[in-house]
Amino acid sequence: MFIYNITFNVETQIEAEWLKWMKNEHILDILGTKKFTEHRILRLVNEHPDASGTTYAVQFTAISITDVQQYLANQGAVLQNELMAKFGQKVLSFTTLLEEI
């Protein structure tokens, strides 16, 4: 099993709007690709005191690495561009791919 993880740092003033959009639109769009079987949203609780914004990890579970690769090749950039168009530099992100052992 593979976990496609997207880590986000979200500016405080748009955090509620971002979280609502993630839950009601963006995550549903990603799950709609049929490449992932489940998801979860996690909030980092031990952030550095000087950190700005809030850090979240949004994780999607895939049965095979091929599913993740197909998502990235076909839909990943489009959905990432939607995020950038909506929130710009107020939300920063990076991705990681994990394999369950």
C-alpha positions as semicolon CSV with decimal commas, in nm:
position;residue;x (nm);y (nm);z (nm)
1;M;0,000;0,000;0,000
2;F;0,119;0,353;-0,079
3;I;0,041;0,684;0,085
4;Y;0,055;1,000;-0,122
5;N;0,114;1,275;0,134
6;I;0,072;1,647;0,070
7;T;0,204;1,875;0,344
8;F;0,053;2,224;0,350
9;N;0,144;2,537;0,543
10;V;-0,166;2,757;0,551
11;E;-0,172;3,124;0,652
12;T;-0,392;3,180;0,956
13;Q;-0,628;3,431;0,795
14;I;-0,744;3,183;0,527
15;E;-0,721;2,862;0,729
16;A;-1,096;2,811;0,780
17;E;-1,172;2,882;0,413
18;W;-0,890;2,651;0,298
19;L;-1,002;2,366;0,526
20;K;-1,363;2,396;0,410
21;W;-1,251;2,397;0,043
22;M;-1,025;2,096;0,101
23;K;-1,302;1,892;0,264
24;N;-1,585;1,993;0,029
25;E;-1,406;2,019;-0,306
26;H;-1,037;1,941;-0,347
27;I;-1,028;1,606;-0,166
28;L;-1,344;1,494;-0,344
29;D;-1,183;1,584;-0,678
30;I;-0,876;1,377;-0,594
31;L;-1,084;1,080;-0,476
32;G;-1,294;1,117;-0,791
33;T;-0,993;1,012;-0,998
34;K;-1,046;0,661;-0,856
35;K;-0,670;0,625;-0,794
36;F;-0,702;0,638;-0,414
37;T;-0,912;0,434;-0,175
38;E;-0,922;0,661;0,132
39;H;-0,787;0,981;0,278
40;R;-0,718;1,157;0,605
41;I;-0,641;1,512;0,716
42;L;-0,390;1,565;0,996
43;R;-0,276;1,883;1,170
44;L;0,077;1,919;1,302
45;V;0,052;1,987;1,675
46;N;0,415;2,043;1,767
47;E;0,498;2,335;1,540
48;H;0,788;2,562;1,620
49;P;0,672;2,863;1,827
50;D;0,802;3,105;1,563
51;A;0,629;2,926;1,275
52;S;0,366;3,119;1,086
53;G;0,040;2,960;0,982
54;T;-0,071;2,604;1,046
55;T;0,075;2,289;0,895
56;Y;-0,147;2,007;0,771
57;A;-0,076;1,670;0,611
58;V;-0,341;1,538;0,374
59;Q;-0,285;1,171;0,295
60;F;-0,433;0,953;0,024
61;T;-0,402;0,574;0,023
62;A;-0,340;0,387;-0,304
63;I;-0,325;0,015;-0,368
64;S;-0,035;0,040;-0,613
65;I;0,242;0,278;-0,706
66;T;0,105;0,267;-1,061
67;D;-0,216;0,433;-0,939
68;V;-0,016;0,718;-0,784
69;Q;0,202;0,756;-1,093
70;Q;-0,106;0,768;-1,318
71;Y;-0,267;1,029;-1,094
72;L;0,047;1,244;-1,102
73;A;0,084;1,209;-1,478
74;N;-0,281;1,279;-1,564
75;Q;-0,460;1,480;-1,295
76;G;-0,207;1,591;-1,033
77;A;-0,086;1,908;-1,204
78;V;-0,439;2,020;-1,293
79;L;-0,560;1,988;-0,935
80;Q;-0,243;2,151;-0,799
81;N;-0,301;2,445;-1,035
82;E;-0,655;2,482;-0,898
83;L;-0,512;2,511;-0,548
84;M;-0,259;2,773;-0,660
85;A;-0,524;2,972;-0,849
86;K;-0,750;2,982;-0,543
87;F;-0,497;3,049;-0,265
88;G;-0,169;3,151;-0,429
89;Q;0,124;3,192;-0,191
90;K;-0,102;3,184;0,116
91;V;-0,077;2,805;0,100
92;L;0,260;2,639;0,046
93;S;0,290;2,266;-0,013
94;F;0,519;1,976;-0,091
95;T;0,450;1,609;-0,155
96;T;0,599;1,280;-0,044
97;L;0,522;0,920;-0,139
98;L;0,536;0,658;0,136
99;E;0,518;0,282;0,117
100;E;0,361;0,085;0,398
101;I;0,597;-0,191;0,516
